[in-house]
């Protein structure tokens, strides 16, 4: 199996027609200047020189801004810079992130010409009231129309949604996931809202108008949403913003995060909590008091089963007085586990 590598190229705010209340891409990316073709070439060369695997799949990804809302000439210059690497087979494909209201047939035709494979739409919410509240500048109907066009033109469709937006309840977030499922994306990213410096949301937070989710609340919402996507075999490729110098604990001097459910291992918290629920469900099905169990699983799932800082193992002991032994087995498929009772009360 080929190892997948992403070469990220950030185009902060380039193409965005407005500024959402929660957004400051310059702060998030740590990048203030706009990207030109030479920057694309330099970035690709840097990453290629550091990739070690010979058997690899490399994709260039334009993140951060609304790529297809950029001036058409600039779009083509940036994409053209990648083409030589595709022609010499050093890069396999391109992905772009953009706004739902910046997609039409002409744009898609142009992207196809430059070997763009994946288009991710910044949806954030499928509730028009919440979109307006956050000054997104697009509608739910724009999301539906763009998603349909992208799939019709045989691109890989991706969606990005946010959890905990101003006035968005847990049910609103779940409804957004359900509406996105109807549009049949192949991939999804889920981002709990963080309050970033120098944004309108920071002012709302400081004025007491916005209360961010706690880490626990964000985990509870996200695990239910992830479960919905998993059932439909939609690949959740990210949960939470990537931990960087800028996106880090608010107490650190370099962090641009003011408040919100930041955690350096947020995805692990969500997935571990989902494993905990599944294991506890199986234990409760046993018609006797269990003292000790063995959980047998594929090695790829062991860390999530144990939990962040052994949280799951410790919680089962503290809450239910159950000792847990973990065993790896290649015979167990990823995502599955086998439970064996080692000891019960007489």
N, C-alpha and C positions, 0 to 999 in steps of 0.2 A: 504493500500500500504506500502511495506517495505521501510524504509529509507536506502539509499545507503551510505556506508562508504568506503573510500579508505585508506588503510594503505600504505603510500609511503615509498619505500626503494630505496635510491639513490646509484647507482653504477657508480660514475663519471669516465668517460674515460675508464672504464674497458671494454676491448674488442674492443675499437676503434682502427683500424689499422693506422689511420692518424689523423691529427688535422685540422679541417675545419677553414677557416680564421675567422669566426665569433664566434667560440666556445671556451669557457673555463668553462667546467662543474664544476670544483672545485670552481671557483669563484661564479658561479651561485647558486650552492647548498650549499655553505659554508662548504663543507665537503672535507677534504683532504685525509683521510685514506680510504683504500679499505675495502669493506664489507666482513665479514666472516659469517658463519652460526649462530654463537652466536649473532651477531648483528641483524640478521633477527629475531631470537627468542625474543631478548630483545625489539625490535621495536614493534613486534606484541603484546607482553604482555603489553607494555606501552599503546598502542592505545586501546586495548580491555578493559583495566581497566578504560578508560575514556569515552567509548561509553555508553550512557545512555539508548537508546531505546532497548526494548526487541525484537521488531519486526523489524529486520534490515538485510540488505544484505551487507556482508563484503567481500571486495576483496583486496588482497595483490598485489601491483603494483611495479614492478622493473623499475625505471625510470633512466634516465641520461646517461647511457652508451649504448653500443650495446650488449645487453644481449646474443644473440646467437652467437656472435663472441668471447665470453669469452672461455677460456679453458673448454672443455666439463666436466671435473671432477668438476671444480668450479661451473659451471652451476648447475649440479646435486646436489651438496652440498647445494647450496642456495635454490633450489627448494625443496629438501628433508626436509629442516628445516620448511617448511610451511605445509607439508603433515599431521602431527599430528593434526593440527588445522582444516584441511579440514575433516579429519576422525571423529573428535569430533563435527563437524558441527559449529565450531566457525567462520570459514572462509569458504566462498562458492566457491571462484575461485581465479585464478591468472591471471594477465596480465603482459606482458613484452613489452619493447620498443627495437627496434633493427634496423639494417641497411638492406636495400633491398638486398644487395649482401651477406648477412649472413643468408640466408634462403634456405634450400633444404629439400628433403623428409625425410632424416634421422633426421634432426633437428626437424622437425614438429612431427615426430613419437615420439621422446623423450619428447617434450613438452606436447603432448597429454597424455602420461603416467603419467605426474606430474600434471594433471588437469589444465593446462593453458587453459584459455578460449579465451582471447583476445590478439592479436598481433598488435602492432602499428608500422608502418614503418616510419622512418624519411626520408621522400621524399624530402622535401624542395622546389624543383623545378622540372618541367618536361621539362626543356630545358638543353640539354647537354652542351652547351656553358657556361651557368651560373653555372651548377654543377662543371665544370672544373675550372671556375674562382674562385669558393669558395673552391676548393680542396676537394670536397666531396669524390672522389675516387670510385663512382659508376655511372652507367648510367641510362638513362630513361628505357632502355630495362630491366635492373635489377629490376626496380620498377614494371614493367608489369609482369615479370615472377614471382616475389615473391608474388605479390598480387593474381595472379591466383592460385598459389600453396596453399596459406593460405586459400582462399575460397574453393578450392577443398577439403581440409582436414577439412573443417567445423569449422574453428576458426572464431571468430568475427574479421573482418579486420578493422584496423584503419589507417589513414594517418595523418601525420604531415606536414604542408607546411609553408613556410616563405614568408613574403611580404616585398618587398624593399631590396632584396639581391643586391649585386654589379652588376650593368648594367642590372638589371631586371626592365623593364618598367611596367606600369600599365597593359598593354595588355599582357605582359609575365605572370604576376601574375594571370590574369583572365584565360589565356590559361592553366596554371597549374591546376587551379580548374576544368576547363572543362575536361581536360585529366584524372584527378583523378575520376571524376564522372563516366567516362566510365569504370573504374575498380571496381566500386560498393562497396566502403567502407561503413561500417555501421556508423562509427564515424570519425570525423575530428577535428584536432586542427589547429588553425591559429595563427602564431606568427609573428608580425611585428619585423623586425630586430632592435635590440639594439646593440650599440657598447659597448662591454664589455672590461674591463681592461685586459692588458697583452694578447691581441690577435693580429694576423696580421691585422685584420680589424681596430683596434685602430690606428696602424701605417698608414694605408691607409687614415683614417679619418684625422689624424693630418697632413698628407702630402697634404691634399686637393684632394686625389684621390677618396675618397668616401664621398658622401653627403647623410646622412640619411634622411628618410622621416620625415616630421613634424607630429605632432599628427593629425592635420586636414587631411593631405594627407593620412596617414595610415588609418584613419577612413573611408575616401571616398573609398579607395581600398577595405578594409575589408568588408564594407557593401554590395558592389556589389558581392563579393565572397560569403558571407554568404547567400545572396539572391539566388544565383545559387544552393548552397547545400540545402537550404530550399525547393526549388521547387522540388527537387528530394528526399525529405524526408530523407536526410542524416543528422544525428545528429551532430551539431557543439558543441562539449563538452567544448572547451576552445577557447577564443579569447584573445591573449596577455599573456605574462608570468605572473605567479602569483606574486603578490606583497609580497616581503619578506624583511628582513633586508638587504640582498645583492642586490636584485632587487628592487630598490626604486629610488626616485628622485636623479639625479646625484649630486645635491647640498648637500646631506647629507653625512656625513663622512664615514658611513659604506657601502654606495652604491658602487657596482662594475660596475655600468652603467656610461659610459663616455658621451654618447650622444644617440640620437634616440627618437622615439615616445613613451617614457614611460608615463603612466598615471595609477594611482592606481585603477581607475575604467574604464579601457579601454573597456571592453566588454559592459558596460552600455553606453558608448559614441557611440559605433557602433549601438547597438540595439535602443537606443533613436533616433539616426539620421534616422534610418529606419522607426521608428514610425512617426517621424516628416514628412518625405516625404509622407507617406501614408495618414496622417491626412490632410496635405496641399493639396494633390491631391483631396481629397473628398470636401474640402472647395471650391477649385477652380471650381469644377463641378457645384456648386450652382449658378444659373443664377440671382444672385442679390448680392449686397454688404452686407457682413455679419459683424455684430458688435460683437456679442457674441454667442458662441456655447457651447453645453454640449457634453462631450465625455464620453460614458458609456462603461466600459471594466471590464474584470475579474481582481480581486485583484492582481493576479500574474504579471500583466502587467502595473500596475499603475505607479510604479517608472520609468519604461522606457518611458512611455507616458509623464510624467511630465518632464523627462530629468535630467541629472546631474546638481545639484544646480538650478533646475527649468529652465534649459536652453530652453527647447522646448516652455514652456508657455511664457517665456519672449521674445523669438524670434518671436513668432506669434504676440505678442502685438507690438513689435518694428517694425517688417517688414511689417505687414499687418493690424495693428491696430485692432486685433481680441482678445477679452477677452475669456478665456477658463475656463470652470467649469468641474471638473473631478468627475465622480461618479462611485463607484464600484457596480458590479452586478454579482452574481453567475450564472445568466441566460445567460451571454455572455461567449462563449467559449474562453479559453486562445488563444491569438494570433489574436483575432477578436475585433472589436469595433463598436459601434453605434454612429452616429453623429446626434445631434438634434440642430436645429437653435433656439436660444433663443431670438435673436434680430437682425433686419436688418435695414438699412436705408429705410425710407419711399420712 
